Amino acid sequence: MKIKLVKHADIDRAAWDHCIEKAVNGNIYAYSWYLDIVCENWDALVDEGYKTVFPLTQRKKFGIWYLYQPFFTQQLGVYSVMHITPEIVNAFLEAIPGKYLLAEINLNAFNKPDIRKWQVVENLNHELDLIEPYNSIRKNYSQNTVRNIGRAVNHNVSISSSIKPEDIVDMFRKNKGREITQLREKDYKRFIRLAYECIINNKAICYGAFTAENTLCAGAIVVFSHRKAIFLFSATNETARQNSAMFLLIDHFIQDLAGNHLTLDFEGSNDPNLARFYKSFGSVRVNYPGLRINRLPYPAKLISTGYKQLKKLVLSIR
């Protein structure tokens, strides 16, 4: 297999998106228009004919080129219209240019890198098959989830799909967002742009949960691609935590889409509490690999605290 590096400006967008569209492991994160929003200057590794591709989401800091996982992209990695073998994955990983001294990226669940050659970490995701009728899916809810849905109903929580992305983002920033210092103003603006691009392309729905007084207390943005509905972004406030609005919101979504050849991808989580929450809807665990590369030179006998801090700083900057 001949693999070549293609600079951002030279990527054949039509060929790239055709590959992602037809790929056995395609997802929305890898479309060129999606990548253009979340990572302004990504390069790519491609084979002849763009049958297999690999985005290089890159940045440069302190003179160091590195690969990072852009916000709002859970999984990237190697995509192909052909069966993806470990040999193909390893060939693309070996083709990563040497200029990248650090990398901390997530591959996708179809990528199986050789753990003898690469530093690999396992990430946790949860998915729920929606092909069964709603009543069948609901039977797999935990008792706690059923009780929380009932609590939301008793509080007269209502669900609407007529809500703006910025309303959900604003709620997030005022609540959970206060704890997440990595997300900056430019990142929120980028996400709102991304959400509207998905809506324009008929690939997103925004759901909101409202109190009996018609006040927004929870919201979620779900994007659709490759027979998956991805729980891309959500927000709750203190009221939602008291009236269990998010439980009802997800249940409402499942009711809307049940009986379709579709999988609800909860997009996580390595956080045990979130994983427990997603599992309570009957979802199953799906692992996907994360790749770590460290090519920074340092004396073999010296454990440098400064080096560790530099690595952490570079990889945390988004």
Sine and cosine of phi, psi and omega as CSV:
sin_phi,cos_phi,sin_psi,cos_psi,sin_omega,cos_omega
0.00,0.00,0.78,-0.62,0.03,-1.00
-0.99,-0.11,0.88,-0.48,-0.03,-1.00
-0.92,-0.40,0.73,-0.69,0.00,-1.00
-0.79,-0.61,0.48,-0.88,0.08,-1.00
-1.00,0.07,0.76,-0.65,0.03,-1.00
-0.85,-0.52,0.82,-0.58,0.04,-1.00
-0.94,0.34,0.38,-0.92,-0.11,-0.99
-0.79,0.61,-0.73,0.68,-0.07,-1.00
-0.93,0.37,-0.34,0.94,-0.08,-1.00
-0.98,-0.18,0.02,1.00,-0.02,-1.00
-0.93,0.38,0.75,-0.66,0.08,-1.00
-0.98,0.20,0.99,-0.15,-0.12,-0.99
-0.89,0.45,-0.63,0.78,0.00,-1.00
-0.90,0.44,-0.71,0.71,0.01,-1.00
-0.92,0.39,-0.65,0.76,0.02,-1.00
-0.87,0.49,-0.79,0.62,-0.06,-1.00
-0.92,0.38,-0.49,0.87,0.08,-1.00
-0.91,0.42,-0.65,0.76,0.05,-1.00
-0.88,0.47,-0.74,0.68,-0.01,-1.00
-0.90,0.44,-0.64,0.76,-0.01,-1.00
-0.89,0.46,-0.66,0.75,-0.09,-1.00
-0.99,-0.11,-0.07,1.00,-0.08,-1.00
-0.88,0.47,0.56,-0.83,0.04,-1.00
-0.91,0.41,-0.35,0.94,-0.02,-1.00
-0.80,-0.60,0.46,0.89,-0.05,-1.00
-0.88,0.47,0.51,-0.86,0.14,-0.99
-0.51,-0.86,0.20,-0.98,-0.12,-0.99
-0.92,0.40,-0.48,0.88,-0.06,-1.00
-0.87,0.49,-0.42,0.91,-0.17,-0.99
-0.99,-0.11,-0.09,1.00,0.07,-1.00
-0.88,0.47,0.54,-0.84,-0.08,-1.00
-0.88,0.47,-0.63,0.78,-0.02,-1.00
-0.92,0.38,-0.54,0.84,0.04,-1.00
-0.94,0.34,-0.73,0.68,0.01,-1.00
-0.89,0.46,-0.60,0.80,0.00,-1.00
-0.86,0.51,-0.52,0.86,-0.02,-1.00
-0.99,0.16,-0.70,0.72,-0.10,-0.99
-1.00,0.09,-0.34,0.94,0.01,-1.00
-0.55,-0.84,0.97,-0.24,-0.23,-0.97
-0.92,0.38,-0.39,0.92,-0.13,-0.99
-0.71,-0.71,0.76,0.65,-0.01,-1.00
-0.98,0.21,0.62,-0.79,0.13,-0.99
-0.97,-0.23,-0.13,-0.99,-0.07,-1.00
-0.44,-0.90,0.47,-0.88,0.24,-0.97
-0.95,-0.30,0.77,-0.64,-0.02,-1.00
-0.67,-0.74,0.45,-0.89,0.14,-0.99
-1.00,-0.08,0.01,-1.00,0.00,-1.00
-0.91,0.41,0.78,-0.63,0.03,-1.00
1.00,0.09,0.09,1.00,0.01,-1.00
0.81,0.59,0.65,0.76,0.07,-1.00
-1.00,0.08,-0.42,0.91,0.07,-1.00
-0.67,-0.74,0.74,-0.67,-0.11,-0.99
-0.65,-0.76,0.34,-0.94,-0.03,-1.00
-0.50,-0.86,0.94,-0.35,0.02,-1.00
-0.96,0.28,0.65,-0.76,0.06,-1.00
-0.95,-0.31,0.99,-0.10,-0.02,-1.00
-0.99,0.10,0.97,-0.24,-0.26,-0.97
-0.87,-0.50,0.40,-0.92,0.16,-0.99
-0.46,-0.89,0.24,-0.97,0.03,-1.00
-0.77,-0.63,0.77,-0.63,0.01,-1.00
-0.60,-0.80,0.72,-0.69,-0.02,-1.00
0.82,0.58,0.55,0.83,-0.01,-1.00
0.98,0.20,0.08,1.00,-0.05,-1.00
-0.95,-0.31,0.82,-0.57,0.12,-0.99
-0.99,0.11,0.68,-0.73,0.01,-1.00
-0.53,-0.85,0.37,-0.93,0.08,-1.00
-0.97,-0.23,0.69,-0.72,-0.02,-1.00
-0.68,-0.73,0.26,-0.97,0.04,-1.00
-1.00,-0.08,0.93,-0.36,-0.02,-1.00
-0.89,0.46,0.52,-0.85,0.13,-0.99
-0.83,0.56,0.55,-0.84,0.08,-1.00
0.95,0.31,0.31,0.95,0.15,-0.99
-0.76,-0.65,0.99,-0.14,-0.05,-1.00
-0.93,0.37,-0.68,0.73,-0.08,-1.00
-0.72,-0.69,0.67,-0.74,0.16,-0.99
-0.75,-0.67,-0.80,-0.60,0.05,-1.00
0.99,-0.13,-0.48,-0.88,-0.08,-1.00
-1.00,-0.02,0.76,-0.65,0.04,-1.00
-0.85,-0.53,0.58,-0.81,-0.04,-1.00
-0.43,-0.90,0.54,-0.84,0.12,-0.99
-0.99,0.17,-0.14,0.99,0.00,-1.00
-0.96,-0.27,0.17,-0.99,0.10,-1.00
-0.87,0.50,0.77,-0.64,-0.07,-1.00
-1.00,-0.07,0.92,-0.39,0.01,-1.00
-0.99,-0.13,0.34,-0.94,0.10,-1.00
-0.85,0.53,-0.52,0.85,0.01,-1.00
-0.90,0.43,-0.65,0.76,0.03,-1.00
-0.91,0.42,-0.71,0.70,0.00,-1.00
-0.87,0.50,-0.73,0.68,-0.02,-1.00
-0.91,0.42,-0.56,0.83,0.04,-1.00
-0.89,0.46,-0.65,0.76,0.01,-1.00
-0.95,0.31,-0.61,0.79,0.03,-1.00
-0.91,0.42,-0.62,0.78,0.03,-1.00
-0.93,0.36,-0.37,0.93,-0.01,-1.00
-1.00,0.08,-0.06,1.00,0.05,-1.00
-0.87,0.49,0.84,-0.55,-0.07,-1.00
-0.83,0.56,0.58,-0.82,-0.03,-1.00
-0.93,0.38,-0.20,0.98,-0.02,-1.00
-0.93,0.37,-0.35,0.94,0.02,-1.00
-0.99,0.13,0.96,-0.27,-0.06,-1.00
-0.99,0.14,-0.35,0.94,0.03,-1.00
-0.68,-0.73,0.50,-0.87,0.11,-0.99
-0.47,-0.88,0.69,-0.72,0.13,-0.99
-0.60,-0.80,1.00,-0.04,-0.11,-0.99
-0.73,-0.68,0.33,-0.94,0.07,-1.00
-0.96,-0.29,0.77,-0.64,0.16,-0.99
-1.00,0.05,-0.06,-1.00,0.01,-1.00
-0.96,-0.28,0.17,-0.99,-0.15,-0.99
-0.89,0.45,-0.32,0.95,0.01,-1.00
-1.00,0.06,-0.16,0.99,-0.02,-1.00
-1.00,-0.02,0.82,-0.58,-0.01,-1.00
-0.84,-0.54,0.99,0.13,0.00,-1.00
-0.94,0.34,0.46,-0.89,0.01,-1.00
-0.95,0.31,0.93,-0.38,-0.06,-1.00
-0.94,0.35,-0.20,0.98,0.08,-1.00
-0.98,0.19,-0.37,0.93,-0.03,-1.00
-0.97,-0.23,-0.43,0.90,-0.17,-0.99
-0.79,-0.61,0.48,-0.88,0.12,-0.99
-1.00,0.09,0.93,-0.38,-0.11,-0.99
-0.86,-0.51,0.69,-0.72,0.12,-0.99
-0.87,-0.49,0.56,-0.83,0.00,-1.00
-1.00,-0.06,0.81,-0.59,0.08,-1.00
-0.97,-0.25,0.43,-0.90,-0.10,-1.00
-0.94,-0.35,0.72,-0.69,0.08,-1.00
-0.77,-0.64,0.27,-0.96,0.09,-1.00
-0.74,-0.68,0.71,-0.70,-0.02,-1.00
-0.75,-0.66,0.51,-0.86,0.00,-1.00
-0.77,-0.64,0.86,-0.50,0.03,-1.00
-0.96,0.28,0.81,-0.59,-0.06,-1.00
-0.97,-0.23,0.23,0.97,-0.09,-1.00
-0.95,0.32,-0.42,0.91,0.01,-1.00
-0.98,0.20,0.34,-0.94,0.09,-1.00
-0.89,0.47,0.39,-0.92,-0.06,-1.00
-0.82,0.57,-0.71,0.71,-0.05,-1.00
-0.87,0.49,-0.55,0.84,0.03,-1.00
-0.95,0.32,-0.64,0.77,0.02,-1.00
-0.92,0.39,-0.67,0.74,-0.05,-1.00
-0.89,0.46,-0.48,0.88,0.01,-1.00
-0.88,0.48,-0.36,0.93,0.00,-1.00
-1.00,-0.08,0.03,1.00,0.11,-0.99
-0.91,0.41,0.52,-0.86,0.11,-0.99
-0.96,0.29,0.37,-0.93,0.03,-1.00
-0.87,0.49,-0.58,0.81,0.02,-1.00
-0.90,0.43,-0.64,0.77,0.03,-1.00
-0.91,0.41,-0.68,0.74,0.04,-1.00
-0.87,0.49,-0.66,0.75,0.02,-1.00
-0.90,0.44,-0.65,0.76,-0.01,-1.00
-0.93,0.37,-0.58,0.81,0.09,-1.00
-0.89,0.46,-0.68,0.74,0.04,-1.00
-0.88,0.47,-0.61,0.79,0.03,-1.00
-0.89,0.45,-0.68,0.73,0.02,-1.00
-0.89,0.45,-0.66,0.75,0.03,-1.00
-0.89,0.46,-0.68,0.73,0.00,-1.00
-0.91,0.42,-0.45,0.89,0.05,-1.00
-1.00,0.05,0.12,0.99,0.03,-1.00
0.86,0.50,0.58,0.81,0.10,-0.99
-0.94,0.33,0.68,-0.73,0.03,-1.00
-0.85,-0.52,0.43,-0.90,-0.06,-1.00
-0.89,-0.46,0.69,-0.73,0.04,-1.00
-0.71,-0.70,0.52,-0.85,0.10,-1.00
-0.95,-0.30,0.30,0.95,0.06,-1.00
-0.94,-0.34,0.98,0.18,-0.06,-1.00
-0.56,-0.83,0.53,-0.85,-0.04,-1.00
-1.00,0.03,0.59,-0.81,0.04,-1.00
-0.83,0.56,-0.62,0.78,-0.06,-1.00
-0.91,0.41,-0.44,0.90,0.05,-1.00
-0.92,0.38,-0.63,0.77,0.03,-1.00
-0.94,0.35,-0.68,0.74,0.01,-1.00
-0.89,0.45,-0.66,0.75,-0.01,-1.00
-0.89,0.46,-0.66,0.75,0.04,-1.00
-0.89,0.45,-0.68,0.74,0.02,-1.00
-0.86,0.50,-0.71,0.70,-0.05,-1.00
-0.89,0.45,-0.56,0.83,-0.03,-1.00
-0.99,0.17,-0.19,0.98,-0.05,-1.00
-0.84,-0.54,-0.98,-0.17,-0.05,-1.00
-0.86,0.51,-0.54,0.84,-0.05,-1.00
-0.87,0.49,-0.39,0.92,0.02,-1.00
-0.91,0.41,-0.40,0.92,-0.01,-1.00
-1.00,0.01,-0.24,0.97,-0.11,-0.99
-0.96,-0.30,1.00,0.03,-0.09,-1.00
-0.96,0.27,-0.28,0.96,-0.02,-1.00
-0.93,0.36,-0.47,0.88,0.01,-1.00
-0.99,0.15,0.84,-0.54,-0.04,-1.00
-0.92,-0.38,0.06,-1.00,-0.04,-1.00
-0.82,0.58,-0.70,0.72,-0.02,-1.00
-0.90,0.43,-0.51,0.86,0.01,-1.00
-0.94,0.33,-0.65,0.76,0.04,-1.00
-0.91,0.41,-0.66,0.76,0.04,-1.00
-0.90,0.44,-0.63,0.77,0.03,-1.00
-0.89,0.46,-0.66,0.75,-0.02,-1.00
-0.92,0.39,-0.66,0.75,0.02,-1.00
-0.88,0.47,-0.66,0.75,0.08,-1.00
-0.87,0.50,-0.69,0.73,0.01,-1.00
-0.89,0.46,-0.70,0.71,-0.01,-1.00
-0.87,0.49,-0.69,0.72,0.01,-1.00
-0.93,0.37,-0.58,0.82,0.05,-1.00
-0.89,0.45,-0.64,0.76,0.04,-1.00
-0.91,0.41,-0.65,0.76,0.02,-1.00
-0.90,0.44,-0.70,0.71,0.01,-1.00
-0.86,0.51,-0.59,0.80,0.01,-1.00
-1.00,0.07,0.23,0.97,-0.01,-1.00
0.83,0.56,0.64,0.77,-0.01,-1.00
-0.86,-0.51,0.28,0.96,-0.02,-1.00
-0.48,-0.88,0.52,-0.85,0.15,-0.99
-0.74,-0.68,0.70,-0.72,0.06,-1.00
-0.97,-0.25,0.83,-0.55,0.01,-1.00
-0.95,-0.32,0.62,-0.78,0.08,-1.00
-0.75,-0.66,0.59,-0.81,0.09,-1.00
-0.95,-0.32,0.74,-0.67,-0.08,-1.00
-0.85,-0.52,0.57,-0.82,0.05,-1.00
-0.96,0.27,0.07,-1.00,0.04,-1.00
-0.88,0.48,-0.41,0.91,0.03,-1.00
-1.00,0.00,0.18,0.98,0.04,-1.00
0.91,0.42,0.60,0.80,0.07,-1.00
-0.96,-0.27,0.75,-0.66,0.00,-1.00
-0.90,0.43,0.77,-0.63,0.01,-1.00
-0.78,-0.63,-0.19,0.98,0.06,-1.00
-0.38,-0.92,0.46,-0.89,0.01,-1.00
-0.40,-0.92,0.36,-0.93,0.02,-1.00
-0.47,-0.88,0.56,-0.83,0.09,-1.00
-0.91,-0.41,0.87,-0.49,-0.03,-1.00
-0.93,-0.38,0.77,-0.64,0.02,-1.00
-0.92,-0.39,0.49,-0.87,-0.12,-0.99
-0.85,-0.53,0.72,-0.70,0.06,-1.00
-0.13,-0.99,0.61,-0.79,0.11,-0.99
0.79,0.61,0.71,0.70,0.02,-1.00
0.86,0.51,0.50,0.87,0.10,-1.00
-0.79,-0.62,0.60,-0.80,0.16,-0.99
-0.93,-0.36,0.91,-0.42,-0.12,-0.99
-0.98,-0.22,0.83,-0.56,0.03,-1.00
-0.97,0.24,0.98,0.18,-0.24,-0.97
-0.96,0.27,-0.63,0.78,-0.12,-0.99
-0.43,-0.90,0.66,-0.75,0.00,-1.00
-0.55,-0.83,0.29,-0.96,0.00,-1.00
-0.45,-0.89,0.55,-0.83,0.11,-0.99
-0.63,-0.77,0.37,-0.93,0.16,-0.99
-0.89,-0.45,-0.10,-1.00,-0.06,-1.00
-0.89,0.46,-0.58,0.82,0.03,-1.00
-0.88,0.48,-0.67,0.74,0.01,-1.00
-0.90,0.43,-0.55,0.83,0.03,-1.00
-0.94,0.35,-0.42,0.91,0.02,-1.00
-1.00,0.06,-0.57,0.82,-0.05,-1.00
-0.97,-0.23,0.08,1.00,0.07,-1.00
0.87,0.49,0.58,0.81,-0.08,-1.00
-0.87,0.49,-0.60,0.80,-0.06,-1.00
-0.92,0.40,-0.54,0.84,0.07,-1.00
-0.87,0.49,-0.71,0.71,0.00,-1.00
-0.93,0.37,-0.61,0.79,0.00,-1.00
-0.87,0.49,-0.74,0.67,0.00,-1.00
-0.91,0.41,-0.65,0.76,0.04,-1.00
-0.88,0.48,-0.64,0.77,0.03,-1.00
-0.89,0.46,-0.69,0.73,0.03,-1.00
-0.87,0.49,-0.70,0.71,0.00,-1.00
-0.88,0.47,-0.65,0.76,0.06,-1.00
-0.87,0.49,-0.66,0.75,-0.02,-1.00
-0.89,0.45,-0.61,0.79,-0.17,-0.99
-0.96,-0.29,-0.14,0.99,-0.03,-1.00
-0.86,0.52,0.56,-0.83,0.00,-1.00
1.00,0.02,0.09,1.00,0.03,-1.00
-0.94,-0.33,0.42,-0.91,0.05,-1.00
-0.97,0.24,0.98,0.21,-0.15,-0.99
-0.54,-0.84,0.54,-0.84,0.06,-1.00
-0.88,-0.48,0.77,-0.64,0.09,-1.00
-1.00,0.08,0.90,-0.44,0.00,-1.00
-0.98,-0.18,0.94,-0.34,-0.04,-1.00
-0.96,0.27,-0.13,0.99,0.03,-1.00
0.86,0.50,0.69,0.73,0.09,-1.00
0.47,-0.88,0.03,-1.00,0.28,0.96
-0.42,-0.91,0.44,-0.90,0.12,-0.99
-0.96,0.28,-0.25,0.97,0.09,-1.00
-0.97,0.24,0.88,-0.48,-0.07,-1.00
-0.84,0.54,-0.59,0.81,-0.02,-1.00
-0.93,0.37,-0.69,0.73,0.04,-1.00
-0.92,0.39,-0.65,0.76,0.02,-1.00
-0.86,0.51,-0.67,0.75,0.02,-1.00
-0.90,0.43,-0.64,0.77,0.01,-1.00
-0.89,0.46,-0.75,0.67,-0.01,-1.00
-0.92,0.40,-0.62,0.78,0.00,-1.00
-0.90,0.43,-0.45,0.89,-0.05,-1.00
-0.92,0.39,-0.24,0.97,0.06,-1.00
-1.00,-0.06,0.12,0.99,0.02,-1.00
1.00,-0.01,0.22,0.97,-0.01,-1.00
-0.95,0.30,0.32,-0.95,0.02,-1.00
-0.92,-0.40,0.44,-0.90,-0.04,-1.00
-0.98,0.19,0.71,-0.71,0.08,-1.00
-0.73,-0.68,0.80,-0.60,0.01,-1.00
-1.00,-0.09,0.51,-0.86,0.14,-0.99
-0.61,-0.79,0.53,-0.85,-0.13,-0.99
-1.00,0.05,0.56,-0.83,0.19,-0.98
-0.95,-0.32,0.59,-0.81,-0.05,-1.00
-0.92,-0.40,0.74,-0.67,0.06,-1.00
-0.86,-0.51,0.76,-0.65,0.06,-1.00
-0.79,-0.62,0.73,-0.68,0.03,-1.00
-0.74,-0.67,0.96,-0.29,0.01,-1.00
-0.91,-0.41,0.23,0.97,0.00,-1.00
-0.93,0.35,0.75,-0.66,0.02,-1.00
-0.98,0.21,0.68,-0.74,0.14,-0.99
-0.37,-0.93,0.44,-0.90,-0.04,-1.00
-0.84,0.54,0.74,-0.67,-0.08,-1.00
-0.86,0.51,-0.51,0.86,-0.07,-1.00
-1.00,-0.08,0.05,1.00,-0.07,-1.00
-0.91,-0.42,0.87,-0.49,0.11,-0.99
-1.00,-0.02,0.97,-0.24,-0.16,-0.99
-1.00,-0.08,0.90,-0.43,0.08,-1.00
-0.89,0.45,-0.61,0.79,0.02,-1.00
-0.88,0.48,-0.64,0.77,0.02,-1.00
-0.88,0.47,-0.70,0.72,-0.03,-1.00
-0.89,0.45,-0.65,0.76,0.02,-1.00
-0.91,0.41,-0.64,0.77,0.02,-1.00
-0.89,0.45,-0.71,0.70,0.02,-1.00
-0.86,0.51,-0.72,0.69,-0.02,-1.00
-0.89,0.46,-0.66,0.75,-0.02,-1.00
-0.91,0.41,-0.73,0.68,-0.04,-1.00
-0.88,0.47,-0.71,0.71,-0.09,-1.00
-0.97,0.24,-0.31,0.95,-0.02,-1.00
-1.00,0.00,-0.26,0.96,-0.04,-1.00
-0.97,0.23,0.80,-0.59,0.01,-1.00
-0.85,-0.53,0.00,0.00,0.00,0.00
